[in-house]
């Protein structure tokens, strides 16, 4: 019912597991990244009300960052899309990359982060040698963001745009092939890597994220010490990561279709995607519609004009196409210089 359902190739991975020939509209909201608090307060905060049959679809009820029993809304755990794609590609070999892969925390079109890319690039070179650095699409639009990594001997790649259906496959290929996965904050890619059994490391100073300040960095250190200690082993991190991603909640194809509303044909999700959801979000931006109480919004306090800098990025578009079965783990993209 909203564009976030189709970020990062998630809906494509779910459609492949469900045995569909194409991606369909979801009857609800799908968590699109690992979070340190409830997805209701982070990803779904623009939607304090949903259509009657719509669900809030989360990855896990075993995550440490929030308690489903205390959540303001009922949520349905279905497991992370990465786990479904991982199972679908379990027999596909990935050649070792022979290098660490870094996923620096990234800016967004709405929120700029305060951190020192040059310092991280230098530390990465010192601790892990010349590495592969996967930049988020928002950072690729800024030449100075790209240049700082190559100046320290690293190779920059990309997983694609947010609505690229092969985004998740490129991330999975990188984390499987990496010698280890590094970031300057515990993040989705680090959790993915740990779930796959790839060694991980988190280092660097705390990150300031918009109006949230350094609270996210502090919280991750407190709640997930295994990822910040060099004494924790890979097996321990893997167990934690699989719980965070909802391994115990993975559904059969039939059960997944029922959870997503793909076992029936109704016009509601289509109408919400093209009309209801965009209008509600516009009302939220303009202050006409109230966000969920307790929403964790790093961009709070900004002028509505900020959203107009990239107006098309917030609008719905054609649903992503399913990747071919023999192309589920594509090579990462190399950005043009």
ZADO-1210 file (C-alpha; in nm, 4 decimals, padded with zeros to 6 digits):
<atoms>
<atom x="00.0000" y="00.0000" z="00.0000" code="UNK" pos="1"/>
<atom x="00.3063" y="00.2277" z="00.0147" code="UNK" pos="2"/>
<atom x="00.6283" y="00.2730" z="-00.1826" code="UNK" pos="3"/>
<atom x="00.8414" y="00.1586" z="00.1124" code="UNK" pos="4"/>
<atom x="00.7055" y="-00.1929" z="00.0604" code="UNK" pos="5"/>
<atom x="00.9066" y="-00.2100" z="-00.2605" code="UNK" pos="6"/>
<atom x="01.2349" y="-00.0623" z="-00.1371" code="UNK" pos="7"/>
<atom x="01.5590" y="-00.2588" z="-00.1771" code="UNK" pos="8"/>
<atom x="01.4066" y="-00.5515" z="-00.3667" code="UNK" pos="9"/>
<atom x="01.2125" y="-00.6744" z="-00.0641" code="UNK" pos="10"/>
<atom x="00.8779" y="-00.7271" z="-00.2348" code="UNK" pos="11"/>
<atom x="01.0540" y="-00.9053" z="-00.5217" code="UNK" pos="12"/>
<atom x="01.2226" y="-01.1508" z="-00.2825" code="UNK" pos="13"/>
<atom x="00.8891" y="-01.2219" z="-00.1151" code="UNK" pos="14"/>
<atom x="00.7136" y="-01.2701" z="-00.4489" code="UNK" pos="15"/>
<atom x="00.9813" y="-01.5177" z="-00.5591" code="UNK" pos="16"/>
<atom x="00.9387" y="-01.7203" z="-00.2396" code="UNK" pos="17"/>
<atom x="00.5606" y="-01.7114" z="-00.2805" code="UNK" pos="18"/>
<atom x="00.5908" y="-01.8471" z="-00.6342" code="UNK" pos="19"/>
<atom x="00.4327" y="-01.5465" z="-00.8047" code="UNK" pos="20"/>
<atom x="00.5142" y="-01.4387" z="-01.1583" code="UNK" pos="21"/>
<atom x="00.5142" y="-01.0699" z="-01.0678" code="UNK" pos="22"/>
<atom x="00.5241" y="-00.8378" z="-00.7690" code="UNK" pos="23"/>
<atom x="00.1852" y="-00.7364" z="-00.6351" code="UNK" pos="24"/>
<atom x="00.0608" y="-00.4633" z="-00.4044" code="UNK" pos="25"/>
<atom x="00.0833" y="-00.5573" z="-00.0362" code="UNK" pos="26"/>
<atom x="-00.2151" y="-00.5169" z="00.1909" code="UNK" pos="27"/>
<atom x="-00.0207" y="-00.3417" z="00.4615" code="UNK" pos="28"/>
<atom x="00.3185" y="-00.1915" z="00.5449" code="UNK" pos="29"/>
<atom x="00.6428" y="-00.3891" z="00.5251" code="UNK" pos="30"/>
<atom x="00.9449" y="-00.3146" z="00.7451" code="UNK" pos="31"/>
<atom x="01.2243" y="-00.2136" z="00.5065" code="UNK" pos="32"/>
<atom x="01.5326" y="-00.2178" z="00.7296" code="UNK" pos="33"/>
<atom x="01.6676" y="-00.3317" z="01.0636" code="UNK" pos="34"/>
<atom x="01.5704" y="-00.0899" z="01.3390" code="UNK" pos="35"/>
<atom x="01.6781" y="-00.0135" z="01.6944" code="UNK" pos="36"/>
<atom x="01.3179" y="00.0596" z="01.7931" code="UNK" pos="37"/>
<atom x="00.9745" y="-00.0544" z="01.6835" code="UNK" pos="38"/>
<atom x="00.9094" y="-00.0342" z="01.3068" code="UNK" pos="39"/>
<atom x="00.5760" y="00.1223" z="01.4032" code="UNK" pos="40"/>
<atom x="00.7676" y="00.4232" z="01.5329" code="UNK" pos="41"/>
<atom x="01.0405" y="00.4272" z="01.2689" code="UNK" pos="42"/>
<atom x="00.9129" y="00.3018" z="00.9324" code="UNK" pos="43"/>
<atom x="00.5372" y="00.3263" z="00.9792" code="UNK" pos="44"/>
<atom x="00.5154" y="00.6529" z="01.1727" code="UNK" pos="45"/>
<atom x="00.3331" y="00.8329" z="00.8901" code="UNK" pos="46"/>
<atom x="00.0490" y="00.5820" z="00.9188" code="UNK" pos="47"/>
<atom x="-00.1207" y="00.5993" z="01.2556" code="UNK" pos="48"/>
<atom x="-00.4273" y="00.4563" z="01.0790" code="UNK" pos="49"/>
<atom x="-00.4443" y="00.1808" z="00.8178" code="UNK" pos="50"/>
<atom x="-00.7227" y="00.0410" z="00.6008" code="UNK" pos="51"/>
<atom x="-00.9295" y="-00.2244" z="00.7802" code="UNK" pos="52"/>
<atom x="-00.7584" y="-00.5349" z="00.6376" code="UNK" pos="53"/>
<atom x="-00.4050" y="-00.3944" z="00.6207" code="UNK" pos="54"/>
<atom x="-00.1312" y="-00.5283" z="00.8489" code="UNK" pos="55"/>
<atom x="00.1936" y="-00.3926" z="00.9892" code="UNK" pos="56"/>
<atom x="00.4393" y="-00.6544" z="00.8680" code="UNK" pos="57"/>
<atom x="00.7598" y="-00.6717" z="01.0699" code="UNK" pos="58"/>
<atom x="01.0628" y="-00.8978" z="01.0490" code="UNK" pos="59"/>
<atom x="01.0754" y="-01.0314" z="01.4024" code="UNK" pos="60"/>
<atom x="00.9113" y="-01.0404" z="01.7425" code="UNK" pos="61"/>
<atom x="01.2442" y="-01.1521" z="01.8930" code="UNK" pos="62"/>
<atom x="01.4365" y="-00.8279" z="01.8279" code="UNK" pos="63"/>
<atom x="01.5968" y="-00.6676" z="02.1330" code="UNK" pos="64"/>
<atom x="01.5109" y="-00.3107" z="02.0412" code="UNK" pos="65"/>
<atom x="01.1366" y="-00.3296" z="02.1062" code="UNK" pos="66"/>
<atom x="00.8665" y="-00.5332" z="02.2745" code="UNK" pos="67"/>
<atom x="00.5685" y="-00.6282" z="02.0528" code="UNK" pos="68"/>
<atom x="00.3490" y="-00.6529" z="02.3626" code="UNK" pos="69"/>
<atom x="00.4103" y="-00.2840" z="02.4334" code="UNK" pos="70"/>
<atom x="00.3851" y="-00.1660" z="02.0738" code="UNK" pos="71"/>
<atom x="00.1058" y="00.0838" z="02.0013" code="UNK" pos="72"/>
<atom x="-00.0159" y="-00.1395" z="01.7171" code="UNK" pos="73"/>
<atom x="-00.0603" y="-00.5063" z="01.6399" code="UNK" pos="74"/>
<atom x="00.2235" y="-00.6324" z="01.4218" code="UNK" pos="75"/>
<atom x="00.2671" y="-00.9509" z="01.2187" code="UNK" pos="76"/>
<atom x="00.6168" y="-01.1073" z="01.2017" code="UNK" pos="77"/>
<atom x="00.7064" y="-01.2690" z="00.8698" code="UNK" pos="78"/>
<atom x="01.0892" y="-01.2774" z="00.8682" code="UNK" pos="79"/>
<atom x="01.3214" y="-01.0479" z="00.6741" code="UNK" pos="80"/>
<atom x="01.3099" y="-01.0667" z="00.2930" code="UNK" pos="81"/>
<atom x="01.6852" y="-01.1317" z="00.2965" code="UNK" pos="82"/>
<atom x="01.6282" y="-01.4651" z="00.4693" code="UNK" pos="83"/>
<atom x="01.3908" y="-01.5750" z="00.1928" code="UNK" pos="84"/>
<atom x="01.6401" y="-01.4699" z="-00.0748" code="UNK" pos="85"/>
<atom x="01.9199" y="-01.6409" z="00.1162" code="UNK" pos="86"/>
<atom x="01.7244" y="-01.9680" z="00.1146" code="UNK" pos="87"/>
<atom x="01.6430" y="-01.9328" z="-00.2559" code="UNK" pos="88"/>
<atom x="02.0130" y="-01.8891" z="-00.3393" code="UNK" pos="89"/>
<atom x="02.1608" y="-02.1321" z="-00.0879" code="UNK" pos="90"/>
<atom x="02.3070" y="-02.3459" z="-00.3682" code="UNK" pos="91"/>
<atom x="02.4503" y="-02.0556" z="-00.5671" code="UNK" pos="92"/>
<atom x="02.8281" y="-02.0248" z="-00.5212" code="UNK" pos="93"/>
<atom x="02.9788" y="-01.6816" z="-00.4567" code="UNK" pos="94"/>
<atom x="03.3481" y="-01.6291" z="-00.5229" code="UNK" pos="95"/>
<atom x="03.5440" y="-01.4795" z="-00.2299" code="UNK" pos="96"/>
<atom x="03.6155" y="-01.1126" z="-00.2844" code="UNK" pos="97"/>
<atom x="03.9481" y="-01.1259" z="-00.1026" code="UNK" pos="98"/>
<atom x="03.8734" y="-00.8002" z="00.0763" code="UNK" pos="99"/>
<atom x="03.6613" y="-00.6454" z="00.3462" code="UNK" pos="100"/>
<atom x="03.3352" y="-00.4815" z="00.2378" code="UNK" pos="101"/>
<atom x="03.2349" y="-00.1606" z="00.4137" code="UNK" pos="102"/>
<atom x="02.8846" y="-00.0178" z="00.4355" code="UNK" pos="103"/>
<atom x="02.9231" y="00.3347" z="00.5797" code="UNK" pos="104"/>
<atom x="02.6097" y="00.4801" z="00.7335" code="UNK" pos="105"/>
<atom x="02.4471" y="00.7027" z="00.4778" code="UNK" pos="106"/>
<atom x="02.2688" y="01.0327" z="00.4471" code="UNK" pos="107"/>
<atom x="01.9158" y="01.0448" z="00.3142" code="UNK" pos="108"/>
<atom x="01.7443" y="01.3015" z="00.0969" code="UNK" pos="109"/>
<atom x="01.5887" y="01.4417" z="00.4130" code="UNK" pos="110"/>
<atom x="01.8518" y="01.3929" z="00.6841" code="UNK" pos="111"/>
<atom x="02.2242" y="01.4651" z="00.6736" code="UNK" pos="112"/>
<atom x="02.4472" y="01.2747" z="00.9143" code="UNK" pos="113"/>
<atom x="02.7418" y="01.4247" z="01.0994" code="UNK" pos="114"/>
<atom x="03.0400" y="01.1948" z="01.0581" code="UNK" pos="115"/>
<atom x="03.3877" y="01.2051" z="00.9087" code="UNK" pos="116"/>
<atom x="03.4128" y="00.9937" z="00.5922" code="UNK" pos="117"/>
<atom x="03.7832" y="01.0651" z="00.5564" code="UNK" pos="118"/>
<atom x="03.8590" y="00.9436" z="00.9084" code="UNK" pos="119"/>
<atom x="03.6641" y="00.6227" z="00.8503" code="UNK" pos="120"/>
<atom x="03.8277" y="00.5687" z="00.5098" code="UNK" pos="121"/>
<atom x="04.1693" y="00.6077" z="00.6710" code="UNK" pos="122"/>
<atom x="04.0882" y="00.3721" z="00.9603" code="UNK" pos="123"/>
<atom x="03.9407" y="00.1179" z="00.7190" code="UNK" pos="124"/>
<atom x="04.2642" y="00.1198" z="00.5165" code="UNK" pos="125"/>
<atom x="04.4739" y="00.0793" z="00.8309" code="UNK" pos="126"/>
<atom x="04.2678" y="-00.2000" z="00.9865" code="UNK" pos="127"/>
<atom x="04.1348" y="-00.3906" z="00.6859" code="UNK" pos="128"/>
<atom x="04.3497" y="-00.2792" z="00.3950" code="UNK" pos="129"/>
<atom x="04.2127" y="-00.1699" z="00.0566" code="UNK" pos="130"/>
<atom x="03.8442" y="-00.2558" z="00.0764" code="UNK" pos="131"/>
<atom x="03.5248" y="-00.2529" z="-00.1249" code="UNK" pos="132"/>
<atom x="03.2958" y="00.0283" z="-00.0115" code="UNK" pos="133"/>
<atom x="02.9259" y="-00.0005" z="-00.0941" code="UNK" pos="134"/>
<atom x="02.7677" y="00.3439" z="-00.0922" code="UNK" pos="135"/>
<atom x="02.3975" y="00.4118" z="-00.0638" code="UNK" pos="136"/>
<atom x="02.2330" y="00.5814" z="-00.3639" code="UNK" pos="137"/>
<atom x="02.1907" y="00.9114" z="-00.1775" code="UNK" pos="138"/>
<atom x="02.5663" y="00.9311" z="-00.1188" code="UNK" pos="139"/>
<atom x="02.6472" y="00.8409" z="-00.4797" code="UNK" pos="140"/>
<atom x="02.4825" y="01.1653" z="-00.5894" code="UNK" pos="141"/>
<atom x="02.7600" y="01.3596" z="-00.4128" code="UNK" pos="142"/>
<atom x="03.0998" y="01.3393" z="-00.5889" code="UNK" pos="143"/>
<atom x="03.2894" y="01.4365" z="-00.2732" code="UNK" pos="144"/>
<atom x="03.1379" y="01.1353" z="-00.0954" code="UNK" pos="145"/>
<atom x="03.2645" y="00.9017" z="-00.3661" code="UNK" pos="146"/>
<atom x="03.6060" y="01.0602" z="-00.4047" code="UNK" pos="147"/>
<atom x="03.7121" y="01.0326" z="-00.0388" code="UNK" pos="148"/>
<atom x="03.7052" y="00.6522" z="-00.0503" code="UNK" pos="149"/>
<atom x="03.9066" y="00.6125" z="-00.3700" code="UNK" pos="150"/>
<atom x="04.1635" y="00.8592" z="-00.2372" code="UNK" pos="151"/>
<atom x="04.2344" y="00.6120" z="00.0448" code="UNK" pos="152"/>
<atom x="04.2712" y="00.3134" z="-00.1886" code="UNK" pos="153"/>
<atom x="03.9213" y="00.1678" z="-00.1655" code="UNK" pos="154"/>
<atom x="03.6937" y="00.0576" z="-00.4509" code="UNK" pos="155"/>
<atom x="03.3453" y="00.2086" z="-00.4562" code="UNK" pos="156"/>
<atom x="03.0442" y="00.0036" z="-00.5646" code="UNK" pos="157"/>
<atom x="02.6673" y="00.0350" z="-00.5375" code="UNK" pos="158"/>
<atom x="02.3715" y="-00.1983" z="-00.4852" code="UNK" pos="159"/>
<atom x="02.1516" y="00.0238" z="-00.7024" code="UNK" pos="160"/>
<atom x="01.8625" y="00.2590" z="-00.6435" code="UNK" pos="161"/>
<atom x="01.6145" y="00.2028" z="-00.3619" code="UNK" pos="162"/>
<atom x="01.3486" y="00.0615" z="-00.5956" code="UNK" pos="163"/>
<atom x="01.5876" y="-00.1618" z="-00.7901" code="UNK" pos="164"/>
<atom x="01.4532" y="-00.5196" z="-00.7448" code="UNK" pos="165"/>
<atom x="01.8097" y="-00.6587" z="-00.7534" code="UNK" pos="166"/>
<atom x="01.9345" y="-00.4344" z="-00.4713" code="UNK" pos="167"/>
<atom x="01.8990" y="-00.7065" z="-00.2093" code="UNK" pos="168"/>
<atom x="02.0694" y="-00.9648" z="-00.4291" code="UNK" pos="169"/>
<atom x="02.3737" y="-00.7406" z="-00.4724" code="UNK" pos="170"/>
<atom x="02.3956" y="-00.6869" z="-00.0964" code="UNK" pos="171"/>
<atom x="02.3710" y="-01.0612" z="-00.0353" code="UNK" pos="172"/>
<atom x="02.6453" y="-01.1299" z="-00.2900" code="UNK" pos="173"/>
<atom x="02.8725" y="-00.8742" z="-00.1215" code="UNK" pos="174"/>
<atom x="02.8229" y="-00.9989" z="00.2339" code="UNK" pos="175"/>
<atom x="02.8693" y="-01.3627" z="00.1317" code="UNK" pos="176"/>
<atom x="03.1899" y="-01.2892" z="-00.0569" code="UNK" pos="177"/>
<atom x="03.3432" y="-01.0452" z="00.1928" code="UNK" pos="178"/>
<atom x="03.6394" y="-01.1331" z="00.4100" code="UNK" pos="179"/>
<atom x="03.4480" y="-00.9372" z="00.6714" code="UNK" pos="180"/>
<atom x="03.1820" y="-00.6662" z="00.6702" code="UNK" pos="181"/>
<atom x="03.2572" y="-00.3328" z="00.8349" code="UNK" pos="182"/>
<atom x="03.0520" y="-00.0271" z="00.9233" code="UNK" pos="183"/>
<atom x="03.0773" y="00.2728" z="01.1512" code="UNK" pos="184"/>
<atom x="02.7448" y="00.1835" z="01.3117" code="UNK" pos="185"/>
<atom x="02.5509" y="-00.1359" z="01.3656" code="UNK" pos="186"/>
<atom x="02.3172" y="-00.1368" z="01.0684" code="UNK" pos="187"/>
<atom x="02.1079" y="-00.3549" z="00.8403" code="UNK" pos="188"/>
<atom x="02.4023" y="-00.4684" z="00.6258" code="UNK" pos="189"/>
<atom x="02.6049" y="-00.5717" z="00.9321" code="UNK" pos="190"/>
<atom x="02.3136" y="-00.7759" z="01.0667" code="UNK" pos="191"/>
<atom x="02.2711" y="-00.9378" z="00.7234" code="UNK" pos="192"/>
<atom x="02.6391" y="-01.0313" z="00.7144" code="UNK" pos="193"/>
<atom x="02.6328" y="-01.1802" z="01.0627" code="UNK" pos="194"/>
<atom x="02.3239" y="-01.3850" z="00.9743" code="UNK" pos="195"/>
<atom x="02.5142" y="-01.5271" z="00.6778" code="UNK" pos="196"/>
<atom x="02.8047" y="-01.6219" z="00.9048" code="UNK" pos="197"/>
<atom x="03.0397" y="-01.3537" z="00.7710" code="UNK" pos="198"/>
<atom x="03.2703" y="-01.1881" z="01.0283" code="UNK" pos="199"/>
<atom x="03.1727" y="-00.8286" z="01.1120" code="UNK" pos="200"/>
<atom x="03.3255" y="-00.5231" z="01.2750" code="UNK" pos="201"/>
<atom x="03.1856" y="-00.1895" z="01.3884" code="UNK" pos="202"/>
<atom x="03.4305" y="00.0897" z="01.4602" code="UNK" pos="203"/>
<atom x="03.4583" y="00.4667" z="01.4557" code="UNK" pos="204"/>
<atom x="03.3054" y="00.7492" z="01.6635" code="UNK" pos="205"/>
<atom x="02.9336" y="00.7833" z="01.7327" code="UNK" pos="206"/>
<atom x="02.7183" y="00.9096" z="01.4474" code="UNK" pos="207"/>
<atom x="02.4918" y="01.2125" z="01.4821" code="UNK" pos="208"/>
<atom x="02.1621" y="01.1497" z="01.3018" code="UNK" pos="209"/>
<atom x="01.9519" y="01.4625" z="01.2561" code="UNK" pos="210"/>
<atom x="01.7296" y="01.5444" z="01.5500" code="UNK" pos="211"/>
<atom x="01.8018" y="01.2039" z="01.7098" code="UNK" pos="212"/>
<atom x="02.1631" y="01.3030" z="01.7777" code="UNK" pos="213"/>
<atom x="02.3877" y="01.0152" z="01.8898" code="UNK" pos="214"/>
<atom x="02.1045" y="00.8285" z="02.0636" code="UNK" pos="215"/>
<atom x="02.0982" y="00.5520" z="01.7995" code="UNK" pos="216"/>
<atom x="02.4715" y="00.4848" z="01.8343" code="UNK" pos="217"/>
<atom x="02.4439" y="00.4748" z="02.2114" code="UNK" pos="218"/>
<atom x="02.1473" y="00.2390" z="02.2008" code="UNK" pos="219"/>
<atom x="02.3140" y="-00.0072" z="01.9652" code="UNK" pos="220"/>
<atom x="02.6186" y="-00.0325" z="02.1915" code="UNK" pos="221"/>
<atom x="02.4003" y="-00.0964" z="02.4948" code="UNK" pos="222"/>
<atom x="02.1608" y="-00.3500" z="02.3446" code="UNK" pos="223"/>
<atom x="02.3895" y="-00.5361" z="02.1034" code="UNK" pos="224"/>
<atom x="02.7312" y="-00.5503" z="02.2759" code="UNK" pos="225"/>
<atom x="02.8260" y="-00.8630" z="02.0773" code="UNK" pos="226"/>
<atom x="02.8718" y="-00.6513" z="01.7663" code="UNK" pos="227"/>
<atom x="03.0941" y="-00.3987" z="01.9405" code="UNK" pos="228"/>
<atom x="03.3257" y="-00.6387" z="02.1223" code="UNK" pos="229"/>
<atom x="03.6205" y="-00.8085" z="01.9559" code="UNK" pos="230"/>
<atom x="03.5792" y="-01.0956" z="02.2002" code="UNK" pos="231"/>
<atom x="03.2414" y="-01.2090" z="02.0602" code="UNK" pos="232"/>
<atom x="03.2648" y="-01.4933" z="01.8104" code="UNK" pos="233"/>
<atom x="03.0939" y="-01.5212" z="01.4722" code="UNK" pos="234"/>
<atom x="02.8578" y="-01.7964" z="01.5888" code="UNK" pos="235"/>
<atom x="02.7262" y="-01.5776" z="01.8712" code="UNK" pos="236"/>
<atom x="02.6686" y="-01.2860" z="01.6363" code="UNK" pos="237"/>
<atom x="02.5005" y="-01.5130" z="01.3843" code="UNK" pos="238"/>
<atom x="02.2498" y="-01.6369" z="01.6429" code="UNK" pos="239"/>
<atom x="02.1670" y="-01.2817" z="01.7478" code="UNK" pos="240"/>
<atom x="02.1352" y="-01.1655" z="01.3861" code="UNK" pos="241"/>
<atom x="01.9031" y="-01.4504" z="01.2880" code="UNK" pos="242"/>
<atom x="01.6763" y="-01.3622" z="01.5797" code="UNK" pos="243"/>
<atom x="01.6792" y="-00.9943" z="01.4808" code="UNK" pos="244"/>
<atom x="01.5854" y="-01.0887" z="01.1238" code="UNK" pos="245"/>
<atom x="01.3072" y="-01.3210" z="01.2338" code="UNK" pos="246"/>
<atom x="01.4372" y="-01.6605" z="01.1270" code="UNK" pos="247"/>
<atom x="01.1810" y="-01.8297" z="01.3534" code="UNK" pos="248"/>
<atom x="00.8982" y="-01.6420" z="01.1806" code="UNK" pos="249"/>
<atom x="00.9662" y="-01.7474" z="00.8215" code="UNK" pos="250"/>
<atom x="00.6485" y="-01.8559" z="00.6433" code="UNK" pos="251"/>
<atom x="00.5633" y="-02.1133" z="00.3821" code="UNK" pos="252"/>
<atom x="00.4707" y="-01.9750" z="00.0384" code="UNK" pos="253"/>
<atom x="00.0985" y="-02.0182" z="00.1091" code="UNK" pos="254"/>
<atom x="00.1178" y="-01.8596" z="00.4545" code="UNK" pos="255"/>
<atom x="00.3246" y="-01.5709" z="00.3209" code="UNK" pos="256"/>
<atom x="00.0717" y="-01.4996" z="00.0469" code="UNK" pos="257"/>
<atom x="-00.2042" y="-01.4902" z="00.3085" code="UNK" pos="258"/>
<atom x="-00.0073" y="-01.2538" z="00.5340" code="UNK" pos="259"/>
<atom x="00.0622" y="-01.0117" z="00.2485" code="UNK" pos="260"/>
<atom x="-00.2904" y="-01.0240" z="00.1091" code="UNK" pos="261"/>
<atom x="-00.1675" y="-01.2048" z="-00.2022" code="UNK" pos="262"/>
<atom x="-00.4165" y="-01.4897" z="-00.1611" code="UNK" pos="263"/>
<atom x="-00.6999" y="-01.2699" z="-00.2838" code="UNK" pos="264"/>
<atom x="-00.7681" y="-00.9995" z="-00.5397" code="UNK" pos="265"/>
<atom x="-00.8997" y="-00.6695" z="-00.4047" code="UNK" pos="266"/>
<atom x="-00.8679" y="-00.3102" z="-00.5213" code="UNK" pos="267"/>
<atom x="-00.7832" y="-00.1709" z="-00.1778" code="UNK" pos="268"/>
<atom x="-00.4016" y="-00.2084" z="-00.1812" code="UNK" pos="269"/>
<atom x="-00.3858" y="-00.0715" z="-00.5377" code="UNK" pos="270"/>
<atom x="-00.5937" y="00.2341" z="-00.4508" code="UNK" pos="271"/>
<atom x="-00.3994" y="00.2954" z="-00.1324" code="UNK" pos="272"/>
<atom x="-00.0650" y="00.2720" z="-00.3148" code="UNK" pos="273"/>
<atom x="-00.1595" y="00.5216" z="-00.5847" code="UNK" pos="274"/>
<atom x="-00.3815" y="00.7533" z="-00.3829" code="UNK" pos="275"/>
<atom x="-00.4379" y="00.6950" z="-00.0128" code="UNK" pos="276"/>
<atom x="-00.0797" y="00.6532" z="00.1063" code="UNK" pos="277"/>
<atom x="00.0706" y="00.9475" z="-00.0887" code="UNK" pos="278"/>
<atom x="-00.2071" y="01.1793" z="00.0294" code="UNK" pos="279"/>
<atom x="-00.1648" y="01.0728" z="00.3894" code="UNK" pos="280"/>
<atom x="00.2109" y="01.1271" z="00.3793" code="UNK" pos="281"/>
<atom x="00.1637" y="01.4676" z="00.2189" code="UNK" pos="282"/>
<atom x="-00.0737" y="01.5559" z="00.4992" code="UNK" pos="283"/>
<atom x="00.1843" y="01.4428" z="00.7549" code="UNK" pos="284"/>
<atom x="00.4567" y="01.6558" z="00.5976" code="UNK" pos="285"/>
<atom x="00.2279" y="01.9598" z="00.5965" code="UNK" pos="286"/>
<atom x="00.1258" y="01.9012" z="00.9575" code="UNK" pos="287"/>
<atom x="-00.2353" y="01.8233" z="00.8680" code="UNK" pos="288"/>
<atom x="-00.2123" y="01.4595" z="00.9799" code="UNK" pos="289"/>
<atom x="-00.0572" y="01.3572" z="01.3096" code="UNK" pos="290"/>
<atom x="00.2242" y="01.1012" z="01.3172" code="UNK" pos="291"/>
<atom x="00.2192" y="00.8002" z="01.5472" code="UNK" pos="292"/>
<atom x="00.2844" y="00.9101" z="01.9049" code="UNK" pos="293"/>
<atom x="00.6490" y="00.8531" z="01.9960" code="UNK" pos="294"/>
<atom x="00.7621" y="00.8458" z="01.6324" code="UNK" pos="295"/>
<atom x="01.1400" y="00.8269" z="01.5877" code="UNK" pos="296"/>
<atom x="01.1806" y="01.0853" z="01.3140" code="UNK" pos="297"/>
<atom x="01.5344" y="01.2078" z="01.2485" code="UNK" pos="298"/>
<atom x="01.3967" y="01.4777" z="01.0212" code="UNK" pos="299"/>
<atom x="01.1530" y="01.6287" z="01.2684" code="UNK" pos="300"/>
<atom x="01.1465" y="02.0041" z="01.2806" code="UNK" pos="301"/>
<atom x="01.2402" y="02.0468" z="00.9159" code="UNK" pos="302"/>
<atom x="01.0452" y="02.2683" z="00.6821" code="UNK" pos="303"/>
<atom x="00.8028" y="02.0904" z="00.4452" code="UNK" pos="304"/>
<atom x="01.0045" y="02.2527" z="00.1645" code="UNK" pos="305"/>
<atom x="01.2827" y="02.0003" z="00.2327" code="UNK" pos="306"/>
<atom x="01.0592" y="01.7285" z="00.0901" code="UNK" pos="307"/>
<atom x="01.0195" y="01.9232" z="-00.2340" code="UNK" pos="308"/>
<atom x="01.3906" y="01.9080" z="-00.3182" code="UNK" pos="309"/>
<atom x="01.3338" y="01.5567" z="-00.4551" code="UNK" pos="310"/>
<atom x="00.9570" y="01.5514" z="-00.5115" code="UNK" pos="311"/>
<atom x="00.9473" y="01.2449" z="-00.7390" code="UNK" pos="312"/>
<atom x="01.1294" y="01.0276" z="-00.4844" code="UNK" pos="313"/>
<atom x="00.8221" y="01.0278" z="-00.2589" code="UNK" pos="314"/>
<atom x="00.5699" y="00.9378" z="-00.5285" code="UNK" pos="315"/>
<atom x="00.4529" y="00.5889" z="-00.6254" code="UNK" pos="316"/>
<atom x="00.5699" y="00.4335" z="-00.9502" code="UNK" pos="317"/>
<atom x="00.5445" y="00.1123" z="-01.1455" code="UNK" pos="318"/>
<atom x="00.5989" y="-00.1965" z="-00.9321" code="UNK" pos="319"/>
<atom x="00.9408" y="-00.3617" z="-00.9674" code="UNK" pos="320"/>
<atom x="00.9903" y="-00.6520" z="-01.2074" code="UNK" pos="321"/>
<atom x="01.0956" y="-00.9902" z="-01.0772" code="UNK" pos="322"/>
<atom x="01.4594" y="-01.0822" z="-01.1437" code="UNK" pos="323"/>
<atom x="01.5276" y="-01.3968" z="-01.3419" code="UNK" pos="324"/>
<atom x="01.5905" y="-01.7033" z="-01.1273" code="UNK" pos="325"/>
<atom x="01.9464" y="-01.7341" z="-01.2595" code="UNK" pos="326"/>
<atom x="02.0258" y="-01.3697" z="-01.1767" code="UNK" pos="327"/>
<atom x="01.9340" y="-01.3424" z="-00.8085" code="UNK" pos="328"/>
<atom x="02.2905" y="-01.2586" z="-00.6957" code="UNK" pos="329"/>
<atom x="02.4102" y="-01.0023" z="-00.9492" code="UNK" pos="330"/>
<atom x="02.7440" y="-00.8244" z="-00.9374" code="UNK" pos="331"/>
<atom x="02.7402" y="-00.4870" z="-00.7596" code="UNK" pos="332"/>
<atom x="02.7231" y="-00.1787" z="-00.9776" code="UNK" pos="333"/>
<atom x="03.0259" y="00.0391" z="-01.0385" code="UNK" pos="334"/>
<atom x="02.9303" y="00.4088" z="-01.0355" code="UNK" pos="335"/>
<atom x="03.0356" y="00.6246" z="-01.3284" code="UNK" pos="336"/>
<atom x="03.3258" y="00.8529" z="-01.2524" code="UNK" pos="337"/>
</atoms>
